[in-house]
Amino acid sequence: MHKPAHLLTLAEAIEQIYFGASCENCRDGVRRIDLSRLVVHLGPDVLVQDVRPRLRCVKCGGRNVIISTLWKDNSMSDRMIEYWK
């Protein structure tokens, strides 16, 4: 059984999920986030849930970001997409 996406480390997440973010302030669309770049910048052991407070919208600079994850493994269809603020 998989861990919930927000409890994965960045190193684990690279293999298991696609990661995106959208801004609630300016309603800028979902942008895919490169997890391998986050690993270089933050380290492989940082939890996915700890990334959100560090994100900033590229359009308006706001931090009111919604995270979305999509599992790469089709067997997780019951939990294919997770969102959190």
C-alpha positions as a Markdown table, in Angstrom:
| # | Residue | x | y | z |
|---|---|---|---|---|
| 1 | Met | 0.0 | 0.0 | 0.0 |
| 2 | His | 1.2 | 3.5 | -0.9 |
| 3 | Lys | 1.7 | 6.3 | 1.6 |
| 4 | Pro | -0.5 | 9.3 | 1.0 |
| 5 | Ala | 1.2 | 11.7 | -1.5 |
| 6 | His | 1.8 | 14.4 | 1.1 |
| 7 | Leu | 3.8 | 12.0 | 3.3 |
| 8 | Leu | 6.3 | 11.0 | 0.6 |
| 9 | Thr | 9.8 | 12.3 | 0.6 |
| 10 | Leu | 10.8 | 14.2 | -2.5 |
| 11 | Ala | 13.0 | 11.3 | -3.5 |
| 12 | Glu | 10.1 | 8.9 | -3.2 |
| 13 | Ala | 7.7 | 11.3 | -5.0 |
| 14 | Ile | 9.9 | 11.5 | -8.1 |
| 15 | Glu | 9.1 | 7.9 | -8.9 |
| 16 | Gln | 5.4 | 7.9 | -7.8 |
| 17 | Ile | 3.6 | 11.2 | -8.5 |
| 18 | Tyr | 3.3 | 14.2 | -10.7 |
| 19 | Phe | 3.2 | 17.4 | -8.7 |
| 20 | Gly | 1.5 | 20.6 | -9.6 |
| 21 | Ala | 0.4 | 23.9 | -8.0 |
| 22 | Ser | -2.1 | 26.6 | -8.7 |
| 23 | Cys | -2.6 | 30.0 | -7.1 |
| 24 | Glu | -5.9 | 30.8 | -5.3 |
| 25 | Asn | -5.2 | 34.5 | -5.3 |
| 26 | Cys | -4.9 | 35.2 | -9.0 |
| 27 | Arg | -6.4 | 31.9 | -10.2 |
| 28 | Asp | -3.4 | 31.2 | -12.4 |
| 29 | Gly | -3.7 | 27.7 | -13.8 |
| 30 | Val | -2.0 | 24.6 | -12.5 |
| 31 | Arg | 1.7 | 24.5 | -13.2 |
| 32 | Arg | 3.7 | 21.3 | -13.1 |
| 33 | Ile | 6.5 | 21.4 | -10.6 |
| 34 | Asp | 9.8 | 19.6 | -11.4 |
| 35 | Leu | 10.4 | 17.4 | -8.4 |
| 36 | Ser | 14.0 | 16.7 | -9.4 |
| 37 | Arg | 14.8 | 20.4 | -9.1 |
| 38 | Leu | 13.2 | 20.5 | -5.7 |
| 39 | Val | 15.4 | 17.6 | -4.6 |
| 40 | Val | 18.5 | 19.5 | -5.7 |
| 41 | His | 17.3 | 22.7 | -3.9 |
| 42 | Leu | 15.7 | 21.3 | -0.8 |
| 43 | Gly | 17.1 | 17.8 | -0.4 |
| 44 | Pro | 15.7 | 14.3 | -1.0 |
| 45 | Asp | 14.4 | 13.8 | 2.5 |
| 46 | Val | 12.0 | 16.8 | 2.6 |
| 47 | Leu | 8.4 | 15.7 | 2.7 |
| 48 | Val | 6.0 | 16.7 | -0.1 |
| 49 | Gln | 3.8 | 18.4 | 2.5 |
| 50 | Asp | 6.6 | 20.7 | 3.6 |
| 51 | Val | 7.1 | 22.1 | 0.1 |
| 52 | Arg | 3.8 | 24.0 | -0.1 |
| 53 | Pro | 4.7 | 26.8 | 2.4 |
| 54 | Arg | 7.8 | 27.5 | 0.4 |
| 55 | Leu | 6.0 | 27.9 | -2.9 |
| 56 | Arg | 5.2 | 31.3 | -4.4 |
| 57 | Cys | 3.1 | 32.1 | -7.5 |
| 58 | Val | 5.2 | 33.1 | -10.4 |
| 59 | Lys | 2.5 | 35.4 | -11.6 |
| 60 | Cys | 1.4 | 37.4 | -8.5 |
| 61 | Gly | 4.0 | 36.3 | -5.9 |
| 62 | Gly | 1.3 | 35.1 | -3.5 |
| 63 | Arg | 1.7 | 32.1 | -1.3 |
| 64 | Asn | -1.9 | 31.0 | -1.3 |
| 65 | Val | -1.1 | 27.9 | -3.3 |
| 66 | Ile | -3.1 | 24.7 | -3.9 |
| 67 | Ile | -1.1 | 21.6 | -4.5 |
| 68 | Ser | -2.3 | 18.7 | -6.7 |
| 69 | Thr | -0.8 | 15.3 | -7.1 |
| 70 | Leu | -1.4 | 12.7 | -9.7 |
| 71 | Trp | -0.2 | 9.2 | -9.1 |
| 72 | Lys | 1.9 | 7.6 | -11.9 |
| 73 | Asp | 0.7 | 4.1 | -10.9 |
| 74 | Asn | -2.7 | 3.4 | -12.4 |
| 75 | Ser | -3.5 | 0.9 | -9.7 |
| 76 | Met | -4.1 | 3.8 | -7.3 |
| 77 | Ser | -7.2 | 4.9 | -9.3 |
| 78 | Asp | -9.3 | 5.2 | -6.1 |
| 79 | Arg | -6.8 | 7.9 | -4.9 |
| 80 | Met | -5.6 | 9.1 | -8.2 |
| 81 | Ile | -5.6 | 12.8 | -7.4 |
| 82 | Glu | -5.1 | 14.5 | -4.1 |
| 83 | Tyr | -5.4 | 18.2 | -3.4 |
| 84 | Trp | -4.4 | 20.1 | -0.3 |
| 85 | Lys | -3.9 | 23.7 | 0.9 |
